[in-house]
Amino acid sequence: MRFAALFALIPALAMAAPATPVHDERGVIDPVFCLEDTKYQGIWHGTDPFYAGCYDIIVHCVDTFVAAGTHDPWGTSSCVAAATCWGTRQLSEFLQCKDSTFEPSQAPTLNYANVYAPIVGSCAWQAGGCPITFQNYVDFIYGTITAIGSTNWPSSPDMLRASYWSYVINWTATGDSIPYTNFNDWLFYSNM
C-alpha cells in the first residue's frame, strides 16, 4: 500500500519539476565586471602600473575579435598578447562583455601555425617543436605592437619579465621556457 502511494506521487513530482534545467544565458557577464574591466584595461589584476602598449593590444584584440565573429581569441596574436599583459580572466570577461554569445571554455585552442609558431620561430616545425623563451616573448610583444601600429613600447624587457612573463612562467611551472601545451593550458585554465 505504501509503495502504491509512493508510485502515485512520482508522476506528480515529475510534472512539477522542469523537464530540463534552466541555465543562465551563455556568456552572460555581470555589467559591473564590464565596467571594472573597462576601467582597469591594461592593468594586470588592477594593481600593476598601467602600460599603454598593453591597452593598445587589448583594443586591437577586441576590435579583431568582434569583427571576425569567430569566437577564436587564441587565433589572433593581439589577443594572445593581451592575455599575457592583462590576464586571461580579464580578457575573457571583456570579450564576453563585447559578445554575450562568447563562451571562453569553448574557444578553439591556441593556433599553432598562425600564432605559436611565429612566436618561437622555425623550430616549431622540428620534431617535438620548441618552447617559448623569454626572448621569444619579448620579440612577440614588440612584434605585436608593431603589427597593430602602436608606438607604445615597453620601458624595458625587465618590465615585461616582472609584470607579465613571471606570472605565466610561474603558473606553467615549466622552468625558463613554456611548451605549446602548457601555454595553451595557461590560456584556458589559469583564470589569472
CYANA upper distance limits for C-alpha pairs under 8 A (distance plus 0.5 A):
  1 MET  CA      5 ALA  CA      6.95
  2 ARG  CA      6 LEU  CA      6.72
  3 PHE  CA      7 PHE  CA      6.53
  4 ALA  CA      8 ALA  CA      6.63
  5 ALA  CA      9 LEU  CA      6.92
  6 LEU  CA     10 ILE  CA      7.08
  7 PHE  CA     11 PRO  CA      8.10
  8 ALA  CA     12 ALA  CA      7.87
  9 LEU  CA     13 LEU  CA      6.67
 10 ILE  CA     14 ALA  CA      6.60
 11 PRO  CA     15 MET  CA      6.69
 12 ALA  CA     16 ALA  CA      6.86
 13 LEU  CA     17 ALA  CA      6.85
 14 ALA  CA     18 PRO  CA      8.37
 24 ASP  CA     28 VAL  CA      7.64
 26 ARG  CA    100 SER  CA      7.50
 26 ARG  CA    101 THR  CA      6.33
 26 ARG  CA    102 PHE  CA      7.75
 26 ARG  CA    103 GLU  CA      6.98
 27 GLY  CA     96 GLN  CA      6.28
 27 GLY  CA     99 ASP  CA      8.36
 27 GLY  CA    100 SER  CA      5.39
 27 GLY  CA    101 THR  CA      5.80
 27 GLY  CA    102 PHE  CA      5.91
 27 GLY  CA    103 GLU  CA      5.69
 28 VAL  CA     96 GLN  CA      7.58
 28 VAL  CA     97 CYS  CA      8.35
 28 VAL  CA    100 SER  CA      6.15
 28 VAL  CA    101 THR  CA      8.23
 29 ILE  CA     33 PHE  CA      7.53
 29 ILE  CA     34 CYS  CA      7.97
 29 ILE  CA     93 GLU  CA      7.47
 29 ILE  CA     96 GLN  CA      7.08
 29 ILE  CA     97 CYS  CA      6.92
 29 ILE  CA    100 SER  CA      7.98
 30 ASP  CA     34 CYS  CA      7.36
 31 PRO  CA     35 LEU  CA      6.81
 31 PRO  CA     97 CYS  CA      8.13
 32 VAL  CA     36 GLU  CA      6.66
 33 PHE  CA     37 ASP  CA      6.36
 33 PHE  CA     93 GLU  CA      7.86
 34 CYS  CA     38 THR  CA      6.62
 34 CYS  CA     93 GLU  CA      7.72
 34 CYS  CA     94 PHE  CA      6.64
 34 CYS  CA     97 CYS  CA      6.29
 35 LEU  CA     39 LYS  CA      6.68
 36 GLU  CA     40 TYR  CA      6.58
 37 ASP  CA     41 GLN  CA      6.12
 37 ASP  CA     90 GLN  CA      6.89
 37 ASP  CA     93 GLU  CA      8.21
 37 ASP  CA     94 PHE  CA      6.80
 38 THR  CA     94 PHE  CA      8.23
 40 TYR  CA     44 TRP  CA      8.44
 40 TYR  CA     46 GLY  CA      6.12
 41 GLN  CA     55 TYR  CA      6.61
 41 GLN  CA     58 ILE  CA      8.11
 41 GLN  CA     86 TRP  CA      7.83
 42 GLY  CA     50 PHE  CA      6.45
 42 GLY  CA     51 TYR  CA      6.63
 42 GLY  CA     52 ALA  CA      7.50
 42 GLY  CA     54 CYS  CA      5.62
 42 GLY  CA     55 TYR  CA      5.03
 42 GLY  CA     58 ILE  CA      7.68
 42 GLY  CA     85 CYS  CA      7.50
 42 GLY  CA     86 TRP  CA      5.96
 43 ILE  CA     47 THR  CA      6.92
 43 ILE  CA     48 ASP  CA      6.04
 43 ILE  CA     49 PRO  CA      6.68
 43 ILE  CA     50 PHE  CA      5.53
 43 ILE  CA     51 TYR  CA      7.47
 43 ILE  CA     85 CYS  CA      8.30
 43 ILE  CA     86 TRP  CA      6.48
 44 TRP  CA     48 ASP  CA      5.90
 44 TRP  CA     49 PRO  CA      8.40
 44 TRP  CA     85 CYS  CA      7.01
 44 TRP  CA     86 TRP  CA      5.12
 44 TRP  CA     87 GLY  CA      6.62
 44 TRP  CA    163 SER  CA      8.36
 45 HIS  CA     86 TRP  CA      7.81
 45 HIS  CA     87 GLY  CA      7.73
 45 HIS  CA     90 GLN  CA      8.43
 45 HIS  CA    192 MET  CA      8.28
 48 ASP  CA    163 SER  CA      7.58
 51 TYR  CA     55 TYR  CA      7.15
 51 TYR  CA    154 PRO  CA      8.00
 52 ALA  CA     56 ASP  CA      6.72
 52 ALA  CA    152 ASN  CA      6.44
 53 GLY  CA     57 ILE  CA      6.71
 53 GLY  CA    145 ILE  CA      7.32
 53 GLY  CA    150 SER  CA      7.60
 53 GLY  CA    151 THR  CA      8.03
 53 GLY  CA    152 ASN  CA      5.12
 53 GLY  CA    153 TRP  CA      6.53
 53 GLY  CA    154 PRO  CA      7.38
 54 CYS  CA     58 ILE  CA      6.65
 54 CYS  CA     82 ALA  CA      6.89
 54 CYS  CA     85 CYS  CA      6.46
 54 CYS  CA     86 TRP  CA      7.65
 55 TYR  CA     59 VAL  CA      6.76
 56 ASP  CA     60 HIS  CA      6.77
 56 ASP  CA    145 ILE  CA      8.30
 56 ASP  CA    148 ILE  CA      8.48
 56 ASP  CA    150 SER  CA      7.29
 56 ASP  CA    152 ASN  CA      8.43
 57 ILE  CA     61 CYS  CA      6.58
 57 ILE  CA     78 SER  CA      6.07
 57 ILE  CA     79 CYS  CA      7.88
 57 ILE  CA     81 ALA  CA      7.53
 57 ILE  CA     82 ALA  CA      6.23
 57 ILE  CA    144 THR  CA      7.97
 57 ILE  CA    145 ILE  CA      7.31
 57 ILE  CA    148 ILE  CA      7.81
 58 ILE  CA     62 VAL  CA      6.62
 58 ILE  CA     78 SER  CA      7.50
 58 ILE  CA     79 CYS  CA      7.29
 58 ILE  CA     82 ALA  CA      5.71
 58 ILE  CA     91 LEU  CA      8.42
 59 VAL  CA     63 ASP  CA      6.59
 60 HIS  CA     64 THR  CA      6.51
 60 HIS  CA     78 SER  CA      6.96
 60 HIS  CA     79 CYS  CA      8.41
 60 HIS  CA    148 ILE  CA      7.33
 61 CYS  CA     65 PHE  CA      6.43
 61 CYS  CA     73 PRO  CA      8.15
 61 CYS  CA     76 THR  CA      7.73
 61 CYS  CA     77 SER  CA      8.46
 61 CYS  CA     78 SER  CA      5.48
 61 CYS  CA     79 CYS  CA      5.16
 61 CYS  CA     82 ALA  CA      7.60
 62 VAL  CA     66 VAL  CA      6.53
 62 VAL  CA     79 CYS  CA      8.01
 62 VAL  CA     95 LEU  CA      7.09
 62 VAL  CA     98 LYS  CA      8.26
 63 ASP  CA     67 ALA  CA      6.56
 64 THR  CA     68 ALA  CA      6.45
 64 THR  CA     76 THR  CA      8.39
 65 PHE  CA     69 GLY  CA      6.63
 65 PHE  CA     70 THR  CA      7.66
 65 PHE  CA     71 HIS  CA      7.36
 65 PHE  CA     72 ASP  CA      7.70
 65 PHE  CA     73 PRO  CA      6.83
 65 PHE  CA     76 THR  CA      8.47
 65 PHE  CA     95 LEU  CA      8.30
 66 VAL  CA     98 LYS  CA      7.65
 66 VAL  CA     99 ASP  CA      7.58
 71 HIS  CA    102 PHE  CA      6.52
 71 HIS  CA    103 GLU  CA      8.43
 71 HIS  CA    107 ALA  CA      6.50
 71 HIS  CA    108 PRO  CA      8.40
 72 ASP  CA     76 THR  CA      7.85
 72 ASP  CA    107 ALA  CA      6.00
 72 ASP  CA    108 PRO  CA      6.31
 73 PRO  CA     79 CYS  CA      5.99
 73 PRO  CA     80 VAL  CA      7.56
 73 PRO  CA    107 ALA  CA      7.73
 74 TRP  CA     79 CYS  CA      6.87
 74 TRP  CA     80 VAL  CA      6.21
 74 TRP  CA    107 ALA  CA      8.15
 74 TRP  CA    108 PRO  CA      7.48
 74 TRP  CA    109 THR  CA      6.88
 74 TRP  CA    110 LEU  CA      5.15
 74 TRP  CA    111 ASN  CA      6.60
 74 TRP  CA    115 VAL  CA      8.27
 75 GLY  CA     79 CYS  CA      8.38
 75 GLY  CA     80 VAL  CA      8.40
 75 GLY  CA    108 PRO  CA      8.29
 75 GLY  CA    109 THR  CA      8.36
 75 GLY  CA    110 LEU  CA      6.56
 75 GLY  CA    111 ASN  CA      5.36
 75 GLY  CA    114 ASN  CA      7.42
 75 GLY  CA    115 VAL  CA      6.92
 76 THR  CA     80 VAL  CA      7.00
 76 THR  CA    111 ASN  CA      8.48
 76 THR  CA    114 ASN  CA      8.40
 76 THR  CA    115 VAL  CA      7.25
 77 SER  CA     81 ALA  CA      6.60
 77 SER  CA    115 VAL  CA      6.11
 77 SER  CA    144 THR  CA      7.41
 78 SER  CA     82 ALA  CA      6.40
 78 SER  CA    144 THR  CA      6.74
 78 SER  CA    148 ILE  CA      8.47
 79 CYS  CA     83 ALA  CA      6.64
 80 VAL  CA     84 THR  CA      7.07
 80 VAL  CA    187 LEU  CA      8.49
 81 ALA  CA     85 CYS  CA      6.92
 81 ALA  CA    140 PHE  CA      8.18
 81 ALA  CA    141 ILE  CA      6.98
 81 ALA  CA    144 THR  CA      7.87
 82 ALA  CA     86 TRP  CA      6.18
 82 ALA  CA     87 GLY  CA      7.81
 82 ALA  CA     91 LEU  CA      7.65
 83 ALA  CA     87 GLY  CA      5.19
 83 ALA  CA     88 THR  CA      5.28
 83 ALA  CA     91 LEU  CA      6.54
 83 ALA  CA    187 LEU  CA      7.83
 84 THR  CA     88 THR  CA      7.72
 84 THR  CA    164 TYR  CA      6.46
 84 THR  CA    165 TRP  CA      7.74
 84 THR  CA    168 VAL  CA      7.70
 85 CYS  CA    163 SER  CA      8.13
 85 CYS  CA    164 TYR  CA      5.94
 86 TRP  CA     90 GLN  CA      7.09
 86 TRP  CA     91 LEU  CA      7.23
 87 GLY  CA     91 LEU  CA      6.73
 87 GLY  CA    191 ASN  CA      8.03
 87 GLY  CA    192 MET  CA      5.65
 88 THR  CA     92 SER  CA      6.44
 88 THR  CA    187 LEU  CA      6.60
 88 THR  CA    188 PHE  CA      8.14
 88 THR  CA    190 SER  CA      7.52
 88 THR  CA    191 ASN  CA      6.16
 88 THR  CA    192 MET  CA      5.96
 89 ARG  CA     93 GLU  CA      6.55
 89 ARG  CA    190 SER  CA      8.44
 89 ARG  CA    191 ASN  CA      5.26
 89 ARG  CA    192 MET  CA      5.88
 90 GLN  CA     94 PHE  CA      6.56
 90 GLN  CA    192 MET  CA      8.16
 91 LEU  CA     95 LEU  CA      6.62
 92 SER  CA     96 GLN  CA      6.74
 92 SER  CA    104 PRO  CA      6.68
 93 GLU  CA     97 CYS  CA      6.75
 94 PHE  CA     98 LYS  CA      6.92
 95 LEU  CA     99 ASP  CA      6.58
 95 LEU  CA    102 PHE  CA      7.72
 96 GLN  CA    100 SER  CA      5.44
 96 GLN  CA    101 THR  CA      7.59
 96 GLN  CA    102 PHE  CA      6.02
 96 GLN  CA    103 GLU  CA      7.78
103 GLU  CA    107 ALA  CA      7.38
104 PRO  CA    188 PHE  CA      8.14
105 SER  CA    188 PHE  CA      7.22
109 THR  CA    184 ASN  CA      7.12
110 LEU  CA    115 VAL  CA      7.77
110 LEU  CA    116 TYR  CA      7.69
110 LEU  CA    184 ASN  CA      6.15
110 LEU  CA    187 LEU  CA      8.50
111 ASN  CA    115 VAL  CA      5.95
111 ASN  CA    116 TYR  CA      6.87
112 TYR  CA    116 TYR  CA      5.18
112 TYR  CA    117 ALA  CA      6.24
112 TYR  CA    180 TYR  CA      8.48
113 ALA  CA    117 ALA  CA      5.86
113 ALA  CA    118 PRO  CA      7.92
114 ASN  CA    118 PRO  CA      7.10
115 VAL  CA    119 ILE  CA      7.01
116 TYR  CA    120 VAL  CA      7.03
116 TYR  CA    124 ALA  CA      8.43
116 TYR  CA    180 TYR  CA      7.75
117 ALA  CA    121 GLY  CA      6.07
117 ALA  CA    122 SER  CA      7.52
117 ALA  CA    124 ALA  CA      5.75
117 ALA  CA    125 TRP  CA      8.18
118 PRO  CA    122 SER  CA      8.28
119 ILE  CA    132 ILE  CA      7.57
119 ILE  CA    136 ASN  CA      6.40
119 ILE  CA    137 TYR  CA      7.56
119 ILE  CA    139 ASP  CA      8.16
119 ILE  CA    140 PHE  CA      6.22
120 VAL  CA    124 ALA  CA      6.75
120 VAL  CA    130 CYS  CA      7.48
120 VAL  CA    131 PRO  CA      7.33
120 VAL  CA    132 ILE  CA      6.09
120 VAL  CA    133 THR  CA      8.15
120 VAL  CA    136 ASN  CA      6.36
122 SER  CA    126 GLN  CA      8.00
123 CYS  CA    129 GLY  CA      6.40
123 CYS  CA    130 CYS  CA      6.34
124 ALA  CA    128 GLY  CA      8.35
124 ALA  CA    129 GLY  CA      4.77
124 ALA  CA    130 CYS  CA      5.91
125 TRP  CA    129 GLY  CA      6.19
126 GLN  CA    130 CYS  CA      8.20
130 CYS  CA    179 PRO  CA      6.90
130 CYS  CA    180 TYR  CA      8.24
131 PRO  CA    177 SER  CA      6.19
131 PRO  CA    178 ILE  CA      5.37
131 PRO  CA    179 PRO  CA      4.45
131 PRO  CA    180 TYR  CA      6.78
132 ILE  CA    136 ASN  CA      6.30
132 ILE  CA    137 TYR  CA      7.23
132 ILE  CA    177 SER  CA      5.80
132 ILE  CA    178 ILE  CA      5.46
132 ILE  CA    179 PRO  CA      6.71
132 ILE  CA    180 TYR  CA      8.14
133 THR  CA    137 TYR  CA      6.81
133 THR  CA    176 ASP  CA      7.22
133 THR  CA    177 SER  CA      5.10
133 THR  CA    178 ILE  CA      7.22
134 PHE  CA    138 VAL  CA      6.74
134 PHE  CA    161 ARG  CA      8.13
134 PHE  CA    165 TRP  CA      7.80
134 PHE  CA    176 ASP  CA      7.89
134 PHE  CA    177 SER  CA      7.32
135 GLN  CA    139 ASP  CA      6.66
136 ASN  CA    140 PHE  CA      6.50
137 TYR  CA    141 ILE  CA      6.74
137 TYR  CA    165 TRP  CA      8.19
138 VAL  CA    142 TYR  CA      6.76
138 VAL  CA    157 PRO  CA      7.02
138 VAL  CA    160 LEU  CA      7.69
139 ASP  CA    143 GLY  CA      6.28
140 PHE  CA    144 THR  CA      6.45
141 ILE  CA    145 ILE  CA      6.68
142 TYR  CA    146 THR  CA      6.73
142 TYR  CA    153 TRP  CA      7.52
143 GLY  CA    147 ALA  CA      6.53
144 THR  CA    148 ILE  CA      6.70
145 ILE  CA    149 GLY  CA      6.87
145 ILE  CA    150 SER  CA      5.78
145 ILE  CA    151 THR  CA      7.33
145 ILE  CA    152 ASN  CA      7.83
145 ILE  CA    153 TRP  CA      7.77
146 THR  CA    150 SER  CA      6.44
146 THR  CA    151 THR  CA      7.57
154 PRO  CA    159 MET  CA      7.51
154 PRO  CA    160 LEU  CA      7.56
155 SER  CA    159 MET  CA      6.98
156 SER  CA    160 LEU  CA      7.34
157 PRO  CA    161 ARG  CA      6.74
158 ASP  CA    162 ALA  CA      6.58
159 MET  CA    163 SER  CA      6.25
159 MET  CA    164 TYR  CA      8.41
160 LEU  CA    164 TYR  CA      5.92
160 LEU  CA    165 TRP  CA      6.65
161 ARG  CA    165 TRP  CA      5.19
161 ARG  CA    166 SER  CA      6.13
162 ALA  CA    166 SER  CA      6.18
163 SER  CA    167 TYR  CA      7.96
164 TYR  CA    168 VAL  CA      7.33
165 TRP  CA    169 ILE  CA      6.54
166 SER  CA    170 ASN  CA      6.37
167 TYR  CA    171 TRP  CA      6.72
168 VAL  CA    172 THR  CA      6.70
168 VAL  CA    183 PHE  CA      8.50
168 VAL  CA    186 TRP  CA      7.69
169 ILE  CA    173 ALA  CA      6.46
169 ILE  CA    174 THR  CA      7.33
169 ILE  CA    175 GLY  CA      7.57
169 ILE  CA    176 ASP  CA      7.57
169 ILE  CA    177 SER  CA      7.70
169 ILE  CA    178 ILE  CA      7.44
170 ASN  CA    174 THR  CA      8.42
171 TRP  CA    186 TRP  CA      7.67
171 TRP  CA    190 SER  CA      7.61
172 THR  CA    178 ILE  CA      7.54
172 THR  CA    182 ASN  CA      6.38
172 THR  CA    183 PHE  CA      7.58
172 THR  CA    186 TRP  CA      7.15
174 THR  CA    178 ILE  CA      6.44
174 THR  CA    179 PRO  CA      8.30
174 THR  CA    182 ASN  CA      8.41
178 ILE  CA    182 ASN  CA      6.78
178 ILE  CA    183 PHE  CA      6.57
179 PRO  CA    183 PHE  CA      6.72
180 TYR  CA    184 ASN  CA      6.54
181 THR  CA    185 ASP  CA      6.59
182 ASN  CA    186 TRP  CA      6.64
183 PHE  CA    187 LEU  CA      6.91
184 ASN  CA    188 PHE  CA      7.01
185 ASP  CA    189 TYR  CA      6.16
185 ASP  CA    190 SER  CA      7.82
186 TRP  CA    190 SER  CA      5.36
187 LEU  CA    191 ASN  CA      8.47
